[in-house]
Amino acid sequence: SNVFTAMSLIVKHDGPAGLMAGWLPTSTRAMALNFGMLAFNASSKDLLKSQGVSGAPLTFGASAIAGFFASFFSLPFDFVKTQMQKQ
């Protein structure tokens, strides 16, 4: 009925290590997502600035490009993570 109930059931069923199940695929997905967001936000901002874009369009445009690439890089890891969680 709440998070504490769920955590206690996991500990009873799988032991304390059960709370850390799935940390590797989740961490890998997070690294790919952060890579896409951080790397492409800065480069997109530079590219848009060189094209004369400034202000809010620069911020939103660079964020949209970075968001696309973050999704692009993290999607394969997200798929694998989801398949592992469904087992």
PyMOL Python script that loads the backbone (N, CA, C, O; Angstrom):
from pymol import cmd

cmd.read_pdbstr("""\
ATOM      1  N   SER A   1       0.824  -1.210   0.000  1.00  0.00           N
ATOM      2  CA  SER A   1       0.000   0.000   0.000  1.00  0.00           C
ATOM      3  C   SER A   1       0.855   1.256   0.000  1.00  0.00           C
ATOM      4  O   SER A   1       0.362   2.338  -0.319  1.00  0.00           O
ATOM      5  N   ASN A   2       2.148   1.129   0.357  1.00  0.00           N
ATOM      6  CA  ASN A   2       3.048   2.278   0.284  1.00  0.00           C
ATOM      7  C   ASN A   2       4.469   1.778   0.023  1.00  0.00           C
ATOM      8  O   ASN A   2       4.708   0.574  -0.063  1.00  0.00           O
ATOM      9  N   VAL A   3       5.390   2.704  -0.098  1.00  0.00           N
ATOM     10  CA  VAL A   3       6.758   2.344  -0.456  1.00  0.00           C
ATOM     11  C   VAL A   3       7.433   1.500   0.627  1.00  0.00           C
ATOM     12  O   VAL A   3       8.249   0.634   0.312  1.00  0.00           O
ATOM     13  N   PHE A   4       7.108   1.737   1.876  1.00  0.00           N
ATOM     14  CA  PHE A   4       7.729   0.977   2.956  1.00  0.00           C
ATOM     15  C   PHE A   4       7.244  -0.469   2.965  1.00  0.00           C
ATOM     16  O   PHE A   4       8.012  -1.382   3.270  1.00  0.00           O
ATOM     17  N   THR A   5       5.988  -0.676   2.636  1.00  0.00           N
ATOM     18  CA  THR A   5       5.452  -2.037   2.518  1.00  0.00           C
ATOM     19  C   THR A   5       6.167  -2.763   1.391  1.00  0.00           C
ATOM     20  O   THR A   5       6.573  -3.914   1.546  1.00  0.00           O
ATOM     21  N   ALA A   6       6.321  -2.092   0.260  1.00  0.00           N
ATOM     22  CA  ALA A   6       6.997  -2.700  -0.887  1.00  0.00           C
ATOM     23  C   ALA A   6       8.444  -3.047  -0.548  1.00  0.00           C
ATOM     24  O   ALA A   6       8.922  -4.132  -0.879  1.00  0.00           O
ATOM     25  N   MET A   7       9.139  -2.123   0.113  1.00  0.00           N
ATOM     26  CA  MET A   7      10.532  -2.382   0.470  1.00  0.00           C
ATOM     27  C   MET A   7      10.660  -3.547   1.449  1.00  0.00           C
ATOM     28  O   MET A   7      11.575  -4.361   1.331  1.00  0.00           O
ATOM     29  N   SER A   8       9.755  -3.627   2.403  1.00  0.00           N
ATOM     30  CA  SER A   8       9.833  -4.732   3.369  1.00  0.00           C
ATOM     31  C   SER A   8       9.537  -6.068   2.686  1.00  0.00           C
ATOM     32  O   SER A   8      10.139  -7.084   3.032  1.00  0.00           O
ATOM     33  N   LEU A   9       8.617  -6.074   1.722  1.00  0.00           N
ATOM     34  CA  LEU A   9       8.330  -7.315   0.987  1.00  0.00           C
ATOM     35  C   LEU A   9       9.532  -7.739   0.143  1.00  0.00           C
ATOM     36  O   LEU A   9       9.830  -8.929   0.041  1.00  0.00           O
ATOM     37  N   ILE A  10      10.210  -6.787  -0.450  1.00  0.00           N
ATOM     38  CA  ILE A  10      11.399  -7.109  -1.241  1.00  0.00           C
ATOM     39  C   ILE A  10      12.477  -7.693  -0.346  1.00  0.00           C
ATOM     40  O   ILE A  10      13.101  -8.692  -0.706  1.00  0.00           O
ATOM     41  N   VAL A  11      12.707  -7.085   0.821  1.00  0.00           N
ATOM     42  CA  VAL A  11      13.726  -7.591   1.744  1.00  0.00           C
ATOM     43  C   VAL A  11      13.366  -8.982   2.232  1.00  0.00           C
ATOM     44  O   VAL A  11      14.243  -9.837   2.350  1.00  0.00           O
ATOM     45  N   LYS A  12      12.088  -9.229   2.520  1.00  0.00           N
ATOM     46  CA  LYS A  12      11.659 -10.557   2.973  1.00  0.00           C
ATOM     47  C   LYS A  12      11.844 -11.599   1.882  1.00  0.00           C
ATOM     48  O   LYS A  12      12.257 -12.725   2.157  1.00  0.00           O
ATOM     49  N   HIS A  13      11.541 -11.226   0.649  1.00  0.00           N
ATOM     50  CA  HIS A  13      11.577 -12.178  -0.458  1.00  0.00           C
ATOM     51  C   HIS A  13      12.989 -12.386  -1.000  1.00  0.00           C
ATOM     52  O   HIS A  13      13.392 -13.526  -1.228  1.00  0.00           O
ATOM     53  N   ASP A  14      13.744 -11.315  -1.209  1.00  0.00           N
ATOM     54  CA  ASP A  14      15.054 -11.392  -1.861  1.00  0.00           C
ATOM     55  C   ASP A  14      16.222 -11.029  -0.969  1.00  0.00           C
ATOM     56  O   ASP A  14      17.371 -11.114  -1.402  1.00  0.00           O
ATOM     57  N   GLY A  15      15.962 -10.630   0.259  1.00  0.00           N
ATOM     58  CA  GLY A  15      17.027 -10.181   1.137  1.00  0.00           C
ATOM     59  C   GLY A  15      17.374  -8.727   0.851  1.00  0.00           C
ATOM     60  O   GLY A  15      16.840  -8.134  -0.086  1.00  0.00           O
ATOM     61  N   PRO A  16      18.259  -8.154   1.647  1.00  0.00           N
ATOM     62  CA  PRO A  16      18.618  -6.746   1.453  1.00  0.00           C
ATOM     63  C   PRO A  16      19.197  -6.450   0.061  1.00  0.00           C
ATOM     64  O   PRO A  16      19.010  -5.353  -0.465  1.00  0.00           O
ATOM     65  N   ALA A  17      19.889  -7.412  -0.528  1.00  0.00           N
ATOM     66  CA  ALA A  17      20.462  -7.208  -1.866  1.00  0.00           C
ATOM     67  C   ALA A  17      19.363  -7.016  -2.914  1.00  0.00           C
ATOM     68  O   ALA A  17      19.612  -6.446  -3.976  1.00  0.00           O
ATOM     69  N   GLY A  18      18.169  -7.480  -2.624  1.00  0.00           N
ATOM     70  CA  GLY A  18      17.057  -7.311  -3.551  1.00  0.00           C
ATOM     71  C   GLY A  18      16.698  -5.857  -3.797  1.00  0.00           C
ATOM     72  O   GLY A  18      16.125  -5.519  -4.832  1.00  0.00           O
ATOM     73  N   LEU A  19      17.037  -4.994  -2.839  1.00  0.00           N
ATOM     74  CA  LEU A  19      16.757  -3.567  -3.005  1.00  0.00           C
ATOM     75  C   LEU A  19      17.644  -2.945  -4.083  1.00  0.00           C
ATOM     76  O   LEU A  19      17.315  -1.899  -4.642  1.00  0.00           O
ATOM     77  N   MET A  20      18.763  -3.594  -4.365  1.00  0.00           N
ATOM     78  CA  MET A  20      19.692  -3.065  -5.367  1.00  0.00           C
ATOM     79  C   MET A  20      19.565  -3.765  -6.715  1.00  0.00           C
ATOM     80  O   MET A  20      20.349  -3.496  -7.626  1.00  0.00           O
ATOM     81  N   ALA A  21      18.598  -4.650  -6.853  1.00  0.00           N
ATOM     82  CA  ALA A  21      18.413  -5.362  -8.116  1.00  0.00           C
ATOM     83  C   ALA A  21      18.133  -4.357  -9.227  1.00  0.00           C
ATOM     84  O   ALA A  21      17.325  -3.442  -9.069  1.00  0.00           O
ATOM     85  N   GLY A  22      18.804  -4.540 -10.335  1.00  0.00           N
ATOM     86  CA  GLY A  22      18.582  -3.678 -11.483  1.00  0.00           C
ATOM     87  C   GLY A  22      19.389  -2.406 -11.499  1.00  0.00           C
ATOM     88  O   GLY A  22      19.149  -1.531 -12.331  1.00  0.00           O
ATOM     89  N   TRP A  23      20.351  -2.283 -10.589  1.00  0.00           N
ATOM     90  CA  TRP A  23      21.119  -1.034 -10.536  1.00  0.00           C
ATOM     91  C   TRP A  23      21.989  -0.854 -11.772  1.00  0.00           C
ATOM     92  O   TRP A  23      22.167   0.275 -12.229  1.00  0.00           O
ATOM     93  N   LEU A  24      22.538  -1.935 -12.327  1.00  0.00           N
ATOM     94  CA  LEU A  24      23.446  -1.799 -13.456  1.00  0.00           C
ATOM     95  C   LEU A  24      22.738  -1.303 -14.724  1.00  0.00           C
ATOM     96  O   LEU A  24      23.204  -0.333 -15.323  1.00  0.00           O
ATOM     97  N   PRO A  25      21.633  -1.924 -15.157  1.00  0.00           N
ATOM     98  CA  PRO A  25      20.976  -1.393 -16.357  1.00  0.00           C
ATOM     99  C   PRO A  25      20.406   0.010 -16.144  1.00  0.00           C
ATOM    100  O   PRO A  25      20.384   0.817 -17.073  1.00  0.00           O
ATOM    101  N   THR A  26      19.953   0.299 -14.944  1.00  0.00           N
ATOM    102  CA  THR A  26      19.424   1.633 -14.662  1.00  0.00           C
ATOM    103  C   THR A  26      20.537   2.672 -14.713  1.00  0.00           C
ATOM    104  O   THR A  26      20.342   3.762 -15.251  1.00  0.00           O
ATOM    105  N   SER A  27      21.691   2.348 -14.164  1.00  0.00           N
ATOM    106  CA  SER A  27      22.826   3.272 -14.191  1.00  0.00           C
ATOM    107  C   SER A  27      23.353   3.465 -15.603  1.00  0.00           C
ATOM    108  O   SER A  27      23.713   4.579 -15.984  1.00  0.00           O
ATOM    109  N   THR A  28      23.400   2.395 -16.379  1.00  0.00           N
ATOM    110  CA  THR A  28      23.880   2.483 -17.758  1.00  0.00           C
ATOM    111  C   THR A  28      22.957   3.366 -18.584  1.00  0.00           C
ATOM    112  O   THR A  28      23.423   4.187 -19.374  1.00  0.00           O
ATOM    113  N   ARG A  29      21.654   3.200 -18.407  1.00  0.00           N
ATOM    114  CA  ARG A  29      20.688   4.026 -19.118  1.00  0.00           C
ATOM    115  C   ARG A  29      20.844   5.487 -18.727  1.00  0.00           C
ATOM    116  O   ARG A  29      20.780   6.371 -19.581  1.00  0.00           O
ATOM    117  N   ALA A  30      21.046   5.743 -17.451  1.00  0.00           N
ATOM    118  CA  ALA A  30      21.208   7.119 -16.977  1.00  0.00           C
ATOM    119  C   ALA A  30      22.466   7.757 -17.554  1.00  0.00           C
ATOM    120  O   ALA A  30      22.463   8.940 -17.892  1.00  0.00           O
ATOM    121  N   MET A  31      23.544   6.979 -17.671  1.00  0.00           N
ATOM    122  CA  MET A  31      24.770   7.518 -18.256  1.00  0.00           C
ATOM    123  C   MET A  31      24.565   7.881 -19.723  1.00  0.00           C
ATOM    124  O   MET A  31      25.030   8.929 -20.171  1.00  0.00           O
ATOM    125  N   ALA A  32      23.878   7.032 -20.468  1.00  0.00           N
ATOM    126  CA  ALA A  32      23.618   7.320 -21.883  1.00  0.00           C
ATOM    127  C   ALA A  32      22.720   8.546 -22.023  1.00  0.00           C
ATOM    128  O   ALA A  32      22.938   9.378 -22.904  1.00  0.00           O
ATOM    129  N   LEU A  33      21.727   8.657 -21.172  1.00  0.00           N
ATOM    130  CA  LEU A  33      20.819   9.808 -21.204  1.00  0.00           C
ATOM    131  C   LEU A  33      21.575  11.101 -20.900  1.00  0.00           C
ATOM    132  O   LEU A  33      21.401  12.101 -21.597  1.00  0.00           O
ATOM    133  N   ASN A  34      22.403  11.082 -19.877  1.00  0.00           N
ATOM    134  CA  ASN A  34      23.175  12.271 -19.517  1.00  0.00           C
ATOM    135  C   ASN A  34      24.182  12.638 -20.599  1.00  0.00           C
ATOM    136  O   ASN A  34      24.395  13.819 -20.874  1.00  0.00           O
ATOM    137  N   PHE A  35      24.805  11.632 -21.216  1.00  0.00           N
ATOM    138  CA  PHE A  35      25.725  11.907 -22.311  1.00  0.00           C
ATOM    139  C   PHE A  35      25.006  12.649 -23.434  1.00  0.00           C
ATOM    140  O   PHE A  35      25.493  13.672 -23.914  1.00  0.00           O
ATOM    141  N   GLY A  36      23.866  12.144 -23.847  1.00  0.00           N
ATOM    142  CA  GLY A  36      23.116  12.781 -24.927  1.00  0.00           C
ATOM    143  C   GLY A  36      22.692  14.190 -24.570  1.00  0.00           C
ATOM    144  O   GLY A  36      22.783  15.095 -25.399  1.00  0.00           O
ATOM    145  N   MET A  37      22.237  14.383 -23.364  1.00  0.00           N
ATOM    146  CA  MET A  37      21.749  15.705 -22.958  1.00  0.00           C
ATOM    147  C   MET A  37      22.893  16.710 -22.817  1.00  0.00           C
ATOM    148  O   MET A  37      22.812  17.819 -23.344  1.00  0.00           O
ATOM    149  N   LEU A  38      23.942  16.334 -22.118  1.00  0.00           N
ATOM    150  CA  LEU A  38      25.031  17.278 -21.846  1.00  0.00           C
ATOM    151  C   LEU A  38      25.870  17.574 -23.087  1.00  0.00           C
ATOM    152  O   LEU A  38      26.164  18.735 -23.374  1.00  0.00           O
ATOM    153  N   ALA A  39      26.250  16.549 -23.812  1.00  0.00           N
ATOM    154  CA  ALA A  39      27.110  16.754 -24.972  1.00  0.00           C
ATOM    155  C   ALA A  39      26.403  17.549 -26.063  1.00  0.00           C
ATOM    156  O   ALA A  39      26.990  18.459 -26.649  1.00  0.00           O
ATOM    157  N   PHE A  40      25.166  17.217 -26.334  1.00  0.00           N
ATOM    158  CA  PHE A  40      24.484  17.856 -27.451  1.00  0.00           C
ATOM    159  C   PHE A  40      23.855  19.191 -27.079  1.00  0.00           C
ATOM    160  O   PHE A  40      23.573  19.991 -27.971  1.00  0.00           O
ATOM    161  N   ASN A  41      23.625  19.460 -25.813  1.00  0.00           N
ATOM    162  CA  ASN A  41      23.106  20.771 -25.435  1.00  0.00           C
ATOM    163  C   ASN A  41      24.150  21.841 -25.721  1.00  0.00           C
ATOM    164  O   ASN A  41      23.834  22.867 -26.324  1.00  0.00           O
ATOM    165  N   ALA A  42      25.378  21.616 -25.298  1.00  0.00           N
ATOM    166  CA  ALA A  42      26.435  22.606 -25.504  1.00  0.00           C
ATOM    167  C   ALA A  42      26.741  22.797 -26.989  1.00  0.00           C
ATOM    168  O   ALA A  42      26.856  23.926 -27.464  1.00  0.00           O
ATOM    169  N   SER A  43      26.873  21.684 -27.720  1.00  0.00           N
ATOM    170  CA  SER A  43      27.211  21.814 -29.142  1.00  0.00           C
ATOM    171  C   SER A  43      26.054  22.410 -29.941  1.00  0.00           C
ATOM    172  O   SER A  43      26.286  23.167 -30.884  1.00  0.00           O
ATOM    173  N   SER A  44      24.822  22.083 -29.583  1.00  0.00           N
ATOM    174  CA  SER A  44      23.658  22.660 -30.263  1.00  0.00           C
ATOM    175  C   SER A  44      23.564  24.158 -29.999  1.00  0.00           C
ATOM    176  O   SER A  44      23.236  24.941 -30.890  1.00  0.00           O
ATOM    177  N   LYS A  45      23.854  24.539 -28.770  1.00  0.00           N
ATOM    178  CA  LYS A  45      23.823  25.959 -28.420  1.00  0.00           C
ATOM    179  C   LYS A  45      24.868  26.727 -29.235  1.00  0.00           C
ATOM    180  O   LYS A  45      24.583  27.813 -29.738  1.00  0.00           O
ATOM    181  N   ASP A  46      26.063  26.173 -29.365  1.00  0.00           N
ATOM    182  CA  ASP A  46      27.105  26.816 -30.164  1.00  0.00           C
ATOM    183  C   ASP A  46      26.701  26.916 -31.634  1.00  0.00           C
ATOM    184  O   ASP A  46      26.896  27.951 -32.271  1.00  0.00           O
ATOM    185  N   LEU A  47      26.140  25.839 -32.161  1.00  0.00           N
ATOM    186  CA  LEU A  47      25.709  25.833 -33.557  1.00  0.00           C
ATOM    187  C   LEU A  47      24.611  26.861 -33.808  1.00  0.00           C
ATOM    188  O   LEU A  47      24.662  27.599 -34.792  1.00  0.00           O
ATOM    189  N   LEU A  48      23.623  26.912 -32.924  1.00  0.00           N
ATOM    190  CA  LEU A  48      22.525  27.866 -33.089  1.00  0.00           C
ATOM    191  C   LEU A  48      23.004  29.306 -32.934  1.00  0.00           C
ATOM    192  O   LEU A  48      22.538  30.197 -33.644  1.00  0.00           O
ATOM    193  N   LYS A  49      23.939  29.537 -32.002  1.00  0.00           N
ATOM    194  CA  LYS A  49      24.501  30.887 -31.844  1.00  0.00           C
ATOM    195  C   LYS A  49      25.204  31.334 -33.121  1.00  0.00           C
ATOM    196  O   LYS A  49      25.102  32.493 -33.523  1.00  0.00           O
ATOM    197  N   SER A  50      25.917  30.410 -33.751  1.00  0.00           N
ATOM    198  CA  SER A  50      26.634  30.757 -34.980  1.00  0.00           C
ATOM    199  C   SER A  50      25.672  31.073 -36.126  1.00  0.00           C
ATOM    200  O   SER A  50      26.047  31.721 -37.103  1.00  0.00           O
ATOM    201  N   GLN A  51      24.429  30.608 -35.994  1.00  0.00           N
ATOM    202  CA  GLN A  51      23.408  30.890 -37.000  1.00  0.00           C
ATOM    203  C   GLN A  51      22.621  32.155 -36.669  1.00  0.00           C
ATOM    204  O   GLN A  51      21.696  32.516 -37.397  1.00  0.00           O
ATOM    205  N   GLY A  52      22.978  32.826 -35.580  1.00  0.00           N
ATOM    206  CA  GLY A  52      22.331  34.079 -35.209  1.00  0.00           C
ATOM    207  C   GLY A  52      21.133  33.939 -34.292  1.00  0.00           C
ATOM    208  O   GLY A  52      20.417  34.915 -34.071  1.00  0.00           O
ATOM    209  N   VAL A  53      20.895  32.762 -33.755  1.00  0.00           N
ATOM    210  CA  VAL A  53      19.775  32.537 -32.838  1.00  0.00           C
ATOM    211  C   VAL A  53      20.199  32.986 -31.443  1.00  0.00           C
ATOM    212  O   VAL A  53      21.324  32.722 -31.020  1.00  0.00           O
ATOM    213  N   SER A  54      19.301  33.666 -30.729  1.00  0.00           N
ATOM    214  CA  SER A  54      19.619  34.109 -29.371  1.00  0.00           C
ATOM    215  C   SER A  54      18.355  34.112 -28.520  1.00  0.00           C
ATOM    216  O   SER A  54      17.244  33.957 -29.027  1.00  0.00           O
ATOM    217  N   GLY A  55      18.548  34.291 -27.219  1.00  0.00           N
ATOM    218  CA  GLY A  55      17.423  34.382 -26.292  1.00  0.00           C
ATOM    219  C   GLY A  55      16.712  33.056 -26.086  1.00  0.00           C
ATOM    220  O   GLY A  55      17.331  31.992 -26.093  1.00  0.00           O
ATOM    221  N   ALA A  56      15.396  33.143 -25.902  1.00  0.00           N
ATOM    222  CA  ALA A  56      14.583  31.956 -25.627  1.00  0.00           C
ATOM    223  C   ALA A  56      14.633  30.925 -26.758  1.00  0.00           C
ATOM    224  O   ALA A  56      14.713  29.730 -26.477  1.00  0.00           O
ATOM    225  N   PRO A  57      14.587  31.349 -28.035  1.00  0.00           N
ATOM    226  CA  PRO A  57      14.696  30.338 -29.104  1.00  0.00           C
ATOM    227  C   PRO A  57      16.003  29.539 -29.044  1.00  0.00           C
ATOM    228  O   PRO A  57      16.025  28.353 -29.376  1.00  0.00           O
ATOM    229  N   LEU A  58      17.083  30.188 -28.621  1.00  0.00           N
ATOM    230  CA  LEU A  58      18.355  29.490 -28.471  1.00  0.00           C
ATOM    231  C   LEU A  58      18.259  28.428 -27.382  1.00  0.00           C
ATOM    232  O   LEU A  58      18.675  27.285 -27.572  1.00  0.00           O
ATOM    233  N   THR A  59      17.714  28.819 -26.258  1.00  0.00           N
ATOM    234  CA  THR A  59      17.587  27.889 -25.130  1.00  0.00           C
ATOM    235  C   THR A  59      16.667  26.723 -25.458  1.00  0.00           C
ATOM    236  O   THR A  59      17.014  25.564 -25.233  1.00  0.00           O
ATOM    237  N   PHE A  60      15.486  27.038 -25.994  1.00  0.00           N
ATOM    238  CA  PHE A  60      14.519  25.976 -26.307  1.00  0.00           C
ATOM    239  C   PHE A  60      14.987  25.107 -27.467  1.00  0.00           C
ATOM    240  O   PHE A  60      14.785  23.893 -27.456  1.00  0.00           O
ATOM    241  N   GLY A  61      15.610  25.721 -28.465  1.00  0.00           N
ATOM    242  CA  GLY A  61      16.107  24.953 -29.605  1.00  0.00           C
ATOM    243  C   GLY A  61      17.208  23.992 -29.202  1.00  0.00           C
ATOM    244  O   GLY A  61      17.180  22.818 -29.571  1.00  0.00           O
ATOM    245  N   ALA A  62      18.178  24.487 -28.445  1.00  0.00           N
ATOM    246  CA  ALA A  62      19.275  23.622 -27.993  1.00  0.00           C
ATOM    247  C   ALA A  62      18.752  22.519 -27.081  1.00  0.00           C
ATOM    248  O   ALA A  62      19.232  21.386 -27.137  1.00  0.00           O
ATOM    249  N   SER A  63      17.787  22.839 -26.255  1.00  0.00           N
ATOM    250  CA  SER A  63      17.204  21.830 -25.359  1.00  0.00           C
ATOM    251  C   SER A  63      16.443  20.770 -26.135  1.00  0.00           C
ATOM    252  O   SER A  63      16.499  19.590 -25.789  1.00  0.00           O
ATOM    253  N   ALA A  64      15.735  21.175 -27.176  1.00  0.00           N
ATOM    254  CA  ALA A  64      14.995  20.211 -27.993  1.00  0.00           C
ATOM    255  C   ALA A  64      15.949  19.273 -28.721  1.00  0.00           C
ATOM    256  O   ALA A  64      15.717  18.065 -28.776  1.00  0.00           O
ATOM    257  N   ILE A  65      17.012  19.822 -29.273  1.00  0.00           N
ATOM    258  CA  ILE A  65      18.003  18.986 -29.965  1.00  0.00           C
ATOM    259  C   ILE A  65      18.662  18.027 -28.978  1.00  0.00           C
ATOM    260  O   ILE A  65      18.815  16.840 -29.265  1.00  0.00           O
ATOM    261  N   ALA A  66      19.050  18.544 -27.819  1.00  0.00           N
ATOM    262  CA  ALA A  66      19.687  17.701 -26.800  1.00  0.00           C
ATOM    263  C   ALA A  66      18.724  16.632 -26.297  1.00  0.00           C
ATOM    264  O   ALA A  66      19.134  15.497 -26.051  1.00  0.00           O
ATOM    265  N   GLY A  67      17.454  16.981 -26.141  1.00  0.00           N
ATOM    266  CA  GLY A  67      16.458  16.002 -25.703  1.00  0.00           C
ATOM    267  C   GLY A  67      16.296  14.869 -26.700  1.00  0.00           C
ATOM    268  O   GLY A  67      16.154  13.707 -26.321  1.00  0.00           O
ATOM    269  N   PHE A  68      16.319  15.225 -27.993  1.00  0.00           N
ATOM    270  CA  PHE A  68      16.234  14.186 -29.029  1.00  0.00           C
ATOM    271  C   PHE A  68      17.408  13.218 -28.905  1.00  0.00           C
ATOM    272  O   PHE A  68      17.216  12.002 -28.884  1.00  0.00           O
ATOM    273  N   PHE A  69      18.627  13.761 -28.822  1.00  0.00           N
ATOM    274  CA  PHE A  69      19.800  12.895 -28.755  1.00  0.00           C
ATOM    275  C   PHE A  69      19.884  12.134 -27.439  1.00  0.00           C
ATOM    276  O   PHE A  69      20.395  11.014 -27.409  1.00  0.00           O
ATOM    277  N   ALA A  70      19.398  12.711 -26.364  1.00  0.00           N
ATOM    278  CA  ALA A  70      19.354  11.981 -25.099  1.00  0.00           C
ATOM    279  C   ALA A  70      18.453  10.761 -25.235  1.00  0.00           C
ATOM    280  O   ALA A  70      18.804   9.672 -24.781  1.00  0.00           O
ATOM    281  N   SER A  71      17.305  10.941 -25.852  1.00  0.00           N
ATOM    282  CA  SER A  71      16.394   9.814 -26.090  1.00  0.00           C
ATOM    283  C   SER A  71      17.013   8.803 -27.042  1.00  0.00           C
ATOM    284  O   SER A  71      16.907   7.595 -26.836  1.00  0.00           O
ATOM    285  N   PHE A  72      17.660   9.310 -28.085  1.00  0.00           N
ATOM    286  CA  PHE A  72      18.283   8.444 -29.092  1.00  0.00           C
ATOM    287  C   PHE A  72      19.330   7.528 -28.462  1.00  0.00           C
ATOM    288  O   PHE A  72      19.375   6.336 -28.766  1.00  0.00           O
ATOM    289  N   PHE A  73      20.162   8.075 -27.594  1.00  0.00           N
ATOM    290  CA  PHE A  73      21.228   7.273 -26.983  1.00  0.00           C
ATOM    291  C   PHE A  73      20.731   6.379 -25.849  1.00  0.00           C
ATOM    292  O   PHE A  73      21.297   5.311 -25.617  1.00  0.00           O
ATOM    293  N   SER A  74      19.691   6.793 -25.146  1.00  0.00           N
ATOM    294  CA  SER A  74      19.250   6.007 -23.991  1.00  0.00           C
ATOM    295  C   SER A  74      18.203   4.951 -24.338  1.00  0.00           C
ATOM    296  O   SER A  74      17.994   4.021 -23.559  1.00  0.00           O
ATOM    297  N   LEU A  75      17.547   5.073 -25.476  1.00  0.00           N
ATOM    298  CA  LEU A  75      16.464   4.141 -25.813  1.00  0.00           C
ATOM    299  C   LEU A  75      16.895   2.675 -25.849  1.00  0.00           C
ATOM    300  O   LEU A  75      16.177   1.837 -25.304  1.00  0.00           O
ATOM    301  N   PRO A  76      18.028   2.319 -26.463  1.00  0.00           N
ATOM    302  CA  PRO A  76      18.407   0.894 -26.433  1.00  0.00           C
ATOM    303  C   PRO A  76      18.610   0.364 -25.013  1.00  0.00           C
ATOM    304  O   PRO A  76      18.222  -0.762 -24.701  1.00  0.00           O
ATOM    305  N   PHE A  77      19.221   1.182 -24.158  1.00  0.00           N
ATOM    306  CA  PHE A  77      19.436   0.758 -22.778  1.00  0.00           C
ATOM    307  C   PHE A  77      18.117   0.695 -22.011  1.00  0.00           C
ATOM    308  O   PHE A  77      17.934  -0.167 -21.151  1.00  0.00           O
ATOM    309  N   ASP A  78      17.206   1.604 -22.324  1.00  0.00           N
ATOM    310  CA  ASP A  78      15.897   1.601 -21.687  1.00  0.00           C
ATOM    311  C   ASP A  78      15.126   0.345 -22.057  1.00  0.00           C
ATOM    312  O   ASP A  78      14.453  -0.249 -21.215  1.00  0.00           O
ATOM    313  N   PHE A  79      15.225  -0.057 -23.317  1.00  0.00           N
ATOM    314  CA  PHE A  79      14.546  -1.274 -23.769  1.00  0.00           C
ATOM    315  C   PHE A  79      15.078  -2.497 -23.023  1.00  0.00           C
ATOM    316  O   PHE A  79      14.300  -3.320 -22.541  1.00  0.00           O
ATOM    317  N   VAL A  80      16.406  -2.614 -22.928  1.00  0.00           N
ATOM    318  CA  VAL A  80      17.018  -3.754 -22.230  1.00  0.00           C
ATOM    319  C   VAL A  80      16.627  -3.741 -20.763  1.00  0.00           C
ATOM    320  O   VAL A  80      16.300  -4.784 -20.196  1.00  0.00           O
ATOM    321  N   LYS A  81      16.659  -2.568 -20.146  1.00  0.00           N
ATOM    322  CA  LYS A  81      16.288  -2.436 -18.726  1.00  0.00           C
ATOM    323  C   LYS A  81      14.851  -2.896 -18.498  1.00  0.00           C
ATOM    324  O   LYS A  81      14.562  -3.614 -17.540  1.00  0.00           O
ATOM    325  N   THR A  82      13.966  -2.478 -19.379  1.00  0.00           N
ATOM    326  CA  THR A  82      12.556  -2.857 -19.245  1.00  0.00           C
ATOM    327  C   THR A  82      12.387  -4.370 -19.410  1.00  0.00           C
ATOM    328  O   THR A  82      11.616  -4.986 -18.675  1.00  0.00           O
ATOM    329  N   GLN A  83      13.097  -4.970 -20.366  1.00  0.00           N
ATOM    330  CA  GLN A  83      13.013  -6.416 -20.555  1.00  0.00           C
ATOM    331  C   GLN A  83      13.508  -7.154 -19.324  1.00  0.00           C
ATOM    332  O   GLN A  83      12.925  -8.162 -18.925  1.00  0.00           O
ATOM    333  N   MET A  84      14.586  -6.656 -18.718  1.00  0.00           N
ATOM    334  CA  MET A  84      15.118  -7.294 -17.515  1.00  0.00           C
ATOM    335  C   MET A  84      14.146  -7.160 -16.341  1.00  0.00           C
ATOM    336  O   MET A  84      14.016  -8.083 -15.537  1.00  0.00           O
ATOM    337  N   GLN A  85      13.467  -6.022 -16.241  1.00  0.00           N
ATOM    338  CA  GLN A  85      12.526  -5.804 -15.133  1.00  0.00           C
ATOM    339  C   GLN A  85      11.279  -6.667 -15.290  1.00  0.00           C
ATOM    340  O   GLN A  85      10.627  -6.996 -14.299  1.00  0.00           O
ATOM    341  N   LYS A  86      10.946  -7.033 -16.514  1.00  0.00           N
ATOM    342  CA  LYS A  86       9.747  -7.846 -16.736  1.00  0.00           C
ATOM    343  C   LYS A  86       9.970  -9.315 -16.418  1.00  0.00           C
ATOM    344  O   LYS A  86       9.008 -10.080 -16.364  1.00  0.00           O
ATOM    345  N   GLN A  87      11.214  -9.729 -16.207  1.00  0.00           N
ATOM    346  CA  GLN A  87      11.504 -11.154 -15.926  1.00  0.00           C
ATOM    347  C   GLN A  87      11.046 -11.547 -14.558  1.00  0.00           C
ATOM    348  O   GLN A  87      11.209 -12.701 -14.160  1.00  0.00           O
TER     349      GLN A  87
END
""", "prot")
cmd.dss("prot")
cmd.show_as("cartoon", "prot")
cmd.util.cbc("prot")
cmd.orient("prot")
